[in-house]
Amino acid sequence: MRRLFQCIVVSFIIVTVINSCAAFRSDINGQYFSEKKHIEKKNVKVLFDFFYYTRETGKDAIPKIRAYSGVSDFNDIFAEALKHISNIREYETFYNLSEDINDPERRVEKEEKTRVSDYVIQIEILQENSFSKHALGYLISTCSLDLIPIGYTWDYTITTSIINNNGETIGKYSRSSSMTNWCHVLLVVLYPFHPIEAKTESIYLESLTNLFTEIENENILK
């Protein structure tokens, strides 16, 4: 009986630690609001050049390139946002990796895709957090078994640069938002409604959609 009770207690602790979190996000900063302009445009070929960065302030001297966007369904998010640019005849993508510095074939591939494109749209996605705050929060959360509410905050900045076939940057825009994942025993009932993955996806989708809407309305891709 005692062993059964111990198993139940341990199981409860494990489930609580894993699930007693709920994520909340801020609005998108720097949003573009304007009526759509009806302008005749020619169709263009575009290279979307992706950079995924992560940085822990207080630990990393510079942002680090990573291969992962931060969400599992990024391709679907990108495809949905891309519907807001109407005159892209054809497009290609390139995902930058830190290993590219030692990979001549990858560099040549990017140069060739750039050469045959009318425009290059660089998309930089930066995820930042405070190393000291996260480390301290993790320590308090673990020692208290989630009895003390702890918030882990990530800041997201998505920057888009448009470069023409002469190598000139003709437009640059950015959107930012933050998300806090709160951990506490009583939040276990809120988790199904506020999962961190869904909040991150919504930041990406709203930011990219708004950025592409601005590109479309300002007729940058002429």
Secondary structure, DSSP 8 states (H G I E B T S, - for coil): -HHHHHHHHHHHHHHHHHH-EEEEE---BT-------------EEEEEEEEEEEEEETT-SS-EE-S--SSTTHHHHHHHHHTT---EEEEEEEE--GGGGG-HHHHHHHHHHHHT-SEEEEEEEEEEEEHHHHHHHHHHHHHTTT-S-EEEEEEEEEEEEEEETTS-EEEEEEEEEEEEEEE-GGGGGTGGGS-HHHHHHHHHHHHHHHHHHHHHHTT---
